[in-house]
Amino acid sequence: MAFTINPIKFGTDGWRGIIAADFTFERVCHLAPLAAQVLADNYGSNLDSRLIIVGYDRRFMAEDFASLAAEAIVKAGFDVLLSDGYAPTPAFSWAAKAQNALGAIVMTASHNPANYLGLKVKGFFGGSVSPEITQQIEARLSQPPAQASARGHLSLFDPWASYCSRLRSQVNITPIRDAIASGRLQVFADVMHGAAAGGLERLLECPITELHSNRDPLFGGQPPEPLPRYLSDLLATVKAAPGDGLKVGLVFDGDSDRIAAVDGKGNFLSSQILIPILIDHLVEKKGLSGEVIKTVSGSDLIPRLAKAYHLPLFETPIGYKYIADRMLTSQVLIGGEESGGIGYGTHIPERDALLSALYVLEAVVESGVDLSERYTQLQEKVGFTSAYDRIDLPLASMEVRTKLLTRLETDLPQKIAGQSVVDCLTLDGYKFRLEDNSWLLIRFSGTEPILRLYCEASNLDRVHDTLNWAKEWANSI
């Protein structure tokens, strides 16, 4: 099989490529010190630091790429703290802030298939750098790294200790641990062979039921992404678990920055359901306030709940980097995206699945009700009930993608699945608001011939009717 070697191009959160084709030792050793220098050029004047954090997840040879990157950065005159083992990406984001570093460089491809690896760049503030920063890195790729007059210093560090301490400070751990010990709460976690492995037990300091804990660079033959089609083991395990107490399943992607959950009956719960529950918990139980940030694909329940709690709302394009940028300039309660990334204004401007998991467990213990029951209560509270689904539709080629985009730019649909279009928002893609107050969002992948279709409506049948219409529309062109 022949591979096209793609240029180094940063996407919504880092650069990713196929191992040994795009993602090579040579390229990483060239890129890493350039990224460190850009961090220094942008942040160095405000920090008395030449320190870079280097970390990695559990992907194939991730530790080897991290070690070579660290050595290249040291040769460029920077000090490096290199992780002594795998850890969640948010742990390295936290380390950048806690260690007063210029930033962090993390070897991870997050939820992508097993043949991918990637490199994320984090800033001193503990979150992803802006597109302006990654554009500066790309602009320097044709240049050799600057030669330093003296090497920096390389040290190993444990990223888990400070990270766990920080997360425990955000949550009341004791009632969660007591509920588990008494049998009132059963906790199940599918870590998908990724970097969250062992994380909840470290944080709670008590045993839970963890699935797919072993390191498997092939991820069991499927991407480490928290979607129902990859979670049959967890869904069945939770459903079959004996006992009448509360049961919670938690799902973590490959580098533990995305989360999903499973209710006590074994039903999958996306962040479209978790975010409203977390808003309610943070306001009602923890007494917090601040702006709620949602992406354009977020559920309509989120703004309704924000209004009920008199919280300001801000909407962004899809991509956590937009939420993170807002978190740097506003007092934020929570920011979340439908794909599972959720972050908090009391922490760092970074999505963090383990912190979200702790908040979910805290919410369940304090409310004493199942997650789905709590979600239903919130729907009743604001008088809004809906269903949601999303599909990614492969296209025959990038040429087909261009044709579809041209059609949307020149001939917007006036009716969708029998419903008149009353509004079209183009903040990110094309979001059609229909006369029954349902919506359909059509977006294109920036790098692949894939059409992303999102829909929220009053019931699941209506959602599927709308998504089927969108598929037929796309395939007709």
Wavefront OBJ file of the C-alpha trace (Angstrom):
o trace
v 0.000 0.000 0.000
v 1.379 3.414 -0.983
v 1.032 6.377 1.356
v 1.002 10.042 0.456
v 3.376 11.908 2.733
v 1.369 14.850 3.988
v 2.901 18.167 5.055
v 3.075 19.032 8.744
v -0.167 20.902 9.332
v -1.720 21.710 12.699
v -5.436 21.042 13.021
v -7.930 21.844 15.750
v -5.596 20.477 18.432
v -2.114 19.627 17.236
v -0.517 17.863 14.297
v -1.362 14.212 13.598
v -0.138 11.790 10.986
v 0.283 8.143 10.100
v 3.226 6.603 11.933
v 6.295 6.018 9.716
v 4.676 7.848 6.786
v 3.824 11.324 8.086
v 4.881 10.983 11.693
v 8.595 10.102 11.735
v 11.526 10.491 14.099
v 13.178 12.923 11.697
v 10.144 15.175 11.496
v 9.513 15.171 15.241
v 13.155 15.994 15.978
v 12.921 18.900 13.551
v 9.536 20.156 14.757
v 9.935 19.920 18.535
v 12.755 22.478 19.024
v 11.054 24.862 16.571
v 7.882 24.630 18.650
v 9.894 25.280 21.820
v 11.463 28.367 20.257
v 8.075 29.735 19.192
v 6.824 29.242 22.752
v 9.869 31.132 24.024
v 9.442 33.944 21.505
v 5.796 34.444 22.452
v 5.832 33.786 26.196
v 9.459 34.090 27.293
v 9.384 37.818 27.992
v 6.740 37.255 30.676
v 8.311 34.164 32.226
v 11.652 33.628 33.896
v 11.851 30.190 32.334
v 13.475 28.138 29.586
v 11.584 25.013 30.625
v 9.533 22.765 28.329
v 7.375 19.853 29.530
v 7.477 16.767 27.284
v 4.919 13.987 27.740
v 3.205 11.122 25.966
v 0.283 8.696 26.006
v 0.204 4.914 25.393
v 0.363 4.859 21.598
v 2.877 2.846 19.631
v 6.399 4.132 20.388
v 5.032 7.329 21.937
v 7.697 7.193 24.644
v 10.448 6.878 22.022
v 9.181 9.876 20.090
v 8.940 11.836 23.344
v 12.496 10.936 24.337
v 13.900 12.000 20.965
v 11.879 15.218 21.046
v 13.176 15.988 24.534
v 16.773 15.466 23.415
v 16.269 17.735 20.391
v 14.790 20.453 22.596
v 17.688 20.168 25.058
v 20.179 20.524 22.191
v 18.399 23.749 21.254
v 19.262 25.173 24.685
v 16.032 24.555 26.592
v 15.563 22.734 29.864
v 13.181 19.784 29.658
v 11.070 17.893 32.151
v 10.384 14.562 30.448
v 7.597 12.388 31.794
v 8.734 9.126 33.381
v 5.608 7.375 32.074
v 2.348 7.833 30.215
v -0.265 10.263 31.532
v -3.366 12.107 30.318
v -2.751 15.101 28.102
v -4.443 17.386 30.695
v -1.815 16.286 33.219
v 0.887 17.766 30.996
v -1.145 20.924 30.437
v -1.402 21.266 34.219
v 2.337 20.569 34.577
v 3.142 23.441 32.202
v 1.307 25.839 34.496
v 2.371 24.283 37.795
v 6.054 24.103 36.809
v 6.182 27.665 35.420
v 7.190 26.244 32.043
v 6.955 27.931 28.656
v 4.616 25.153 27.650
v 4.294 21.443 26.965
v 4.786 19.214 23.954
v 2.750 16.010 24.110
v 2.991 12.921 21.904
v -0.596 11.793 21.362
v -3.135 11.273 18.615
v -6.032 11.439 21.073
v -8.995 9.446 19.699
v -7.567 8.746 16.220
v -7.025 5.189 14.911
v -4.011 3.193 16.055
v -1.810 3.921 13.046
v -1.721 7.625 13.953
v 0.481 9.551 16.336
v 0.552 13.279 16.890
v 2.093 16.233 18.662
v 0.108 18.739 20.726
v 1.550 22.072 21.824
v 0.351 23.576 25.100
v 1.022 27.044 26.465
v 2.326 28.183 29.863
v -1.269 28.864 30.961
v -2.195 25.164 30.778
v -4.098 24.934 27.523
v -3.712 24.585 23.781
v -1.877 27.382 22.017
v -3.761 29.595 19.582
v -3.862 29.083 15.811
v -1.542 32.088 15.542
v 1.113 30.179 17.499
v 0.798 27.002 15.422
v 0.942 29.117 12.250
v 4.240 30.536 13.462
v 5.531 26.998 14.001
v 4.461 25.944 10.506
v 6.097 29.036 9.011
v 9.469 28.016 10.460
v 9.433 24.430 9.234
v 11.638 25.291 6.264
v 14.294 26.653 8.617
v 16.818 24.594 10.592
v 16.447 24.822 14.379
v 18.576 27.538 15.944
v 21.893 26.276 17.274
v 22.377 26.871 21.007
v 25.723 27.741 22.530
v 24.994 25.426 25.441
v 22.721 22.445 26.002
v 19.790 22.655 28.338
v 19.180 20.271 31.230
v 17.038 17.144 30.978
v 15.206 15.704 33.995
v 12.519 13.077 34.468
v 9.342 13.784 36.435
v 6.146 12.082 37.574
v 3.217 13.979 36.014
v 0.562 12.184 38.082
v 1.351 13.431 41.591
v 0.704 17.159 41.148
v -2.132 16.499 38.695
v -4.006 14.207 41.078
v -3.501 16.616 43.945
v -4.957 19.419 41.839
v -8.008 17.406 40.781
v -8.713 16.211 44.317
v -8.749 19.846 45.455
v -11.674 20.530 43.093
v -13.947 17.719 44.314
v -15.163 16.282 47.603
v -13.616 12.821 47.274
v -14.629 11.374 50.650
v -18.387 10.896 49.989
v -17.591 9.231 46.650
v -15.145 6.845 48.295
v -17.584 6.122 51.129
v -20.411 5.388 48.679
v -18.186 2.931 46.809
v -17.006 1.260 50.014
v -20.584 0.835 51.303
v -21.847 -0.586 48.015
v -24.205 2.339 47.391
v -22.233 3.215 44.260
v -20.594 0.995 41.668
v -18.128 2.691 39.322
v -17.070 1.237 35.975
v -14.515 2.828 33.679
v -13.582 1.971 30.114
v -10.163 3.544 29.581
v -9.968 2.153 26.020
v -6.343 1.032 26.538
v -5.421 4.697 26.872
v -3.769 7.177 29.197
v -6.601 7.269 31.759
v -5.677 3.726 32.850
v -5.443 3.613 36.635
v -6.420 7.275 36.886
v -9.663 7.015 38.817
v -8.168 4.567 41.300
v -5.255 6.963 41.865
v -7.671 9.824 42.459
v -10.210 7.981 44.597
v -7.630 5.773 46.325
v -10.025 2.857 46.203
v -10.694 0.082 43.676
v -13.194 0.398 40.835
v -14.028 -1.856 37.892
v -11.787 -0.820 35.011
v -12.079 -2.256 31.495
v -9.368 -2.391 28.812
v -6.656 -1.300 31.217
v -3.786 -3.009 29.434
v -1.617 -1.179 26.969
v -2.645 -2.201 23.467
v -1.200 -0.006 20.685
v -3.941 -1.381 18.391
v -6.689 -0.361 20.857
v -8.526 -3.631 20.380
v -8.893 -2.962 16.666
v -10.974 0.219 16.974
v -10.262 3.898 17.635
v -10.118 4.921 21.316
v -13.078 7.257 20.897
v -15.987 7.421 23.396
v -18.756 6.424 20.987
v -21.440 3.745 21.573
v -20.264 1.477 18.737
v -16.923 0.999 20.496
v -18.327 0.410 23.980
v -20.215 -2.879 23.826
v -18.160 -4.376 26.675
v -18.855 -1.485 29.033
v -22.541 -1.233 28.163
v -23.017 -4.952 28.791
v -20.944 -4.910 31.989
v -22.897 -2.069 33.573
v -26.229 -3.521 32.495
v -25.412 -6.938 33.953
v -23.917 -5.682 37.224
v -25.938 -6.958 40.211
v -27.265 -4.780 43.005
v -29.863 -2.076 43.472
v -27.493 0.799 44.207
v -26.296 3.545 41.910
v -24.200 2.491 38.923
v -22.087 4.801 36.772
v -19.984 3.939 33.744
v -17.320 6.375 32.568
v -15.513 6.397 29.231
v -12.183 8.041 28.401
v -10.595 8.539 25.006
v -6.981 7.703 24.185
v -5.367 10.674 25.938
v -8.131 11.273 28.503
v -9.308 14.680 27.425
v -12.750 13.481 26.240
v -15.439 11.793 28.298
v -18.755 9.998 27.931
v -20.811 8.069 30.467
v -23.192 5.145 30.893
v -26.236 5.215 33.153
v -27.282 2.502 35.578
v -29.261 0.640 32.923
v -26.392 0.507 30.475
v -27.465 3.414 28.256
v -24.813 5.572 26.604
v -24.746 9.247 27.631
v -22.843 11.762 25.521
v -21.587 15.107 26.745
v -24.815 16.603 25.361
v -26.387 15.000 28.448
v -23.451 15.368 30.829
v -22.918 19.104 30.332
v -26.416 20.077 31.601
v -25.987 17.744 34.589
v -22.614 19.323 35.344
v -23.956 22.876 35.013
v -26.685 22.051 37.521
v -24.227 20.390 39.902
v -21.672 23.209 39.801
v -24.335 25.852 40.445
v -26.714 24.116 42.833
v -24.329 21.961 44.854
v -21.006 23.780 44.639
v -22.288 27.359 44.544
v -20.217 28.335 41.517
v -21.112 30.772 38.769
v -19.708 32.158 35.546
v -20.176 32.018 31.822
v -21.352 28.869 30.086
v -19.569 28.227 26.783
v -21.063 25.912 24.189
v -20.116 25.126 20.618
v -22.549 25.546 17.738
v -23.295 21.801 17.884
v -24.236 21.860 21.574
v -27.707 20.931 22.773
v -30.430 23.571 23.039
v -30.904 22.424 26.636
v -27.634 24.145 27.556
v -28.765 27.744 26.872
v -32.143 27.051 28.472
v -30.464 25.824 31.635
v -28.015 28.734 31.612
v -30.958 31.121 31.413
v -32.725 29.351 34.281
v -29.642 29.885 36.455
v -29.080 33.472 35.211
v -25.724 32.544 33.701
v -24.277 34.293 30.634
v -23.883 32.113 27.531
v -21.247 32.266 24.802
v -21.315 30.194 21.614
v -18.218 29.239 19.605
v -17.328 27.293 16.485
v -16.601 23.591 16.990
v -13.176 22.881 18.457
v -12.062 23.158 22.040
v -9.420 25.746 21.127
v -12.223 28.303 20.760
v -13.534 27.468 24.226
v -10.014 27.662 25.662
v -9.446 31.088 24.101
v -12.629 32.353 25.733
v -11.618 30.869 29.082
v -8.464 32.995 29.027
v -10.437 36.241 28.919
v -13.719 35.588 30.767
v -14.938 34.279 34.102
v -16.147 30.865 33.006
v -18.129 28.223 34.848
v -17.906 25.477 32.232
v -17.130 25.080 28.559
v -17.990 21.979 26.595
v -18.336 20.421 23.154
v -20.588 17.594 21.970
v -17.613 15.339 21.206
v -16.805 14.982 24.904
v -14.377 17.775 25.719
v -15.366 19.646 28.891
v -13.328 22.166 30.898
v -13.850 24.346 33.968
v -13.028 27.896 34.917
v -11.737 26.801 38.319
v -9.030 24.638 36.712
v -7.089 25.320 33.501
v -8.347 26.237 30.001
v -8.211 22.615 28.954
v -10.710 19.788 28.543
v -10.122 17.227 31.259
v -11.955 13.911 31.309
v -10.788 12.742 34.730
v -11.898 15.968 36.399
v -15.239 15.672 34.592
v -15.507 12.075 35.818
v -14.989 13.190 39.417
v -17.648 15.885 39.060
v -20.066 13.339 37.549
v -19.487 10.961 40.457
v -19.857 13.790 42.955
v -23.150 14.810 41.306
v -24.506 11.258 41.445
v -23.555 10.756 45.095
v -24.936 14.106 46.225
v -28.202 13.801 44.269
v -28.680 10.101 44.982
v -30.285 9.542 41.569
v -29.203 7.880 38.357
v -27.674 10.078 35.647
v -30.548 9.599 33.201
v -33.105 10.347 35.904
v -31.259 13.540 36.775
v -31.181 14.537 33.109
v -34.927 13.996 32.835
v -35.460 16.182 35.899
v -33.474 18.990 34.261
v -35.473 18.705 31.050
v -38.658 19.018 33.079
v -37.206 21.960 34.973
v -36.870 24.070 31.819
v -39.686 22.458 29.816
v -37.507 21.142 27.008
v -37.201 17.558 25.792
v -35.048 16.503 22.872
v -33.054 13.737 21.221
v -29.703 14.066 19.457
v -27.511 12.123 17.068
v -24.582 12.665 14.749
v -23.159 10.815 11.772
v -19.954 11.189 9.791
v -20.645 10.540 6.108
v -17.645 9.515 3.954
v -17.589 11.235 0.570
v -16.197 9.767 -2.626
v -13.499 12.436 -2.970
v -12.461 15.953 -2.066
v -14.009 17.001 -5.397
v -17.415 15.865 -4.122
v -16.760 17.862 -0.964
v -16.122 20.955 -3.107
v -19.347 20.438 -5.057
v -21.401 20.110 -1.867
v -19.820 23.214 -0.398
v -20.522 25.155 -3.590
v -24.162 24.041 -3.504
v -24.532 25.285 0.072
v -22.911 28.592 -0.808
v -25.175 29.189 -3.809
v -28.417 27.312 -3.174
v -29.388 26.852 0.464
v -32.198 24.353 1.116
v -35.511 26.007 1.947
v -37.075 22.799 3.277
v -35.411 19.952 5.165
v -37.207 16.667 5.869
v -40.554 18.351 5.303
v -39.822 21.276 7.611
v -39.307 24.846 6.444
v -35.937 26.433 7.199
v -36.429 29.527 9.370
v -32.769 30.446 9.947
v -29.265 29.441 8.899
v -26.252 30.120 11.132
v -22.841 29.998 9.437
v -20.621 30.397 12.485
v -19.139 26.983 11.716
v -20.608 25.081 8.792
v -24.320 25.502 8.059
v -26.738 25.185 10.972
v -30.345 25.126 9.798
v -33.041 25.961 12.336
v -36.345 24.394 11.254
v -39.940 25.434 11.883
v -40.473 22.765 14.556
v -37.409 24.231 16.383
v -35.221 21.239 15.539
v -31.862 21.893 13.896
v -29.483 20.288 11.417
v -25.798 21.189 11.259
v -23.772 20.361 8.138
v -19.989 20.660 8.437
v -17.050 19.467 6.390
v -13.808 17.977 7.606
v -10.981 20.316 6.721
v -8.575 17.540 5.767
v -10.656 14.521 4.702
v -13.600 13.867 2.348
v -16.023 13.541 5.259
v -19.330 15.311 5.825
v -20.317 15.722 9.476
v -24.044 15.825 10.172
v -25.554 16.777 13.533
v -29.210 16.980 14.514
v -31.326 17.716 17.581
v -35.107 17.308 17.480
v -38.040 16.516 19.733
v -37.588 12.755 19.373
v -35.177 10.224 17.919
v -37.400 9.353 14.960
v -37.402 12.987 13.906
v -33.609 13.125 14.330
v -33.112 10.111 12.095
v -35.543 11.429 9.478
v -33.538 14.640 9.302
v -30.166 12.907 9.150
v -31.434 10.554 6.433
v -32.606 13.579 4.446
v -29.126 15.089 4.801
v -27.471 11.886 3.609
v -29.773 11.679 0.581
v -29.122 15.345 -0.190
v -25.349 14.777 -0.046
v -25.463 11.621 -2.150
v -27.595 13.295 -4.813
v -24.867 15.735 -5.769
l 1 2 3 4 5 6 7 8 9 10 11 12 13 14 15 16 17 18 19 20 21 22 23 24 25 26 27 28 29 30 31 32 33 34 35 36 37 38 39 40 41 42 43 44 45 46 47 48 49 50 51 52 53 54 55 56 57 58 59 60 61 62 63 64 65 66 67 68 69 70 71 72 73 74 75 76 77 78 79 80 81 82 83 84 85 86 87 88 89 90 91 92 93 94 95 96 97 98 99 100 101 102 103 104 105 106 107 108 109 110 111 112 113 114 115 116 117 118 119 120 121 122 123 124 125 126 127 128 129 130 131 132 133 134 135 136 137 138 139 140 141 142 143 144 145 146 147 148 149 150 151 152 153 154 155 156 157 158 159 160 161 162 163 164 165 166 167 168 169 170 171 172 173 174 175 176 177 178 179 180 181 182 183 184 185 186 187 188 189 190 191 192 193 194 195 196 197 198 199 200 201 202 203 204 205 206 207 208 209 210 211 212 213 214 215 216 217 218 219 220 221 222 223 224 225 226 227 228 229 230 231 232 233 234 235 236 237 238 239 240 241 242 243 244 245 246 247 248 249 250 251 252 253 254 255 256 257 258 259 260 261 262 263 264 265 266 267 268 269 270 271 272 273 274 275 276 277 278 279 280 281 282 283 284 285 286 287 288 289 290 291 292 293 294 295 296 297 298 299 300 301 302 303 304 305 306 307 308 309 310 311 312 313 314 315 316 317 318 319 320 321 322 323 324 325 326 327 328 329 330 331 332 333 334 335 336 337 338 339 340 341 342 343 344 345 346 347 348 349 350 351 352 353 354 355 356 357 358 359 360 361 362 363 364 365 366 367 368 369 370 371 372 373 374 375 376 377 378 379 380 381 382 383 384 385 386 387 388 389 390 391 392 393 394 395 396 397 398 399 400 401 402 403 404 405 406 407 408 409 410 411 412 413 414 415 416 417 418 419 420 421 422 423 424 425 426 427 428 429 430 431 432 433 434 435 436 437 438 439 440 441 442 443 444 445 446 447 448 449 450 451 452 453 454 455 456 457 458 459 460 461 462 463 464 465 466 467 468 469 470 471 472 473 474 475 476 477
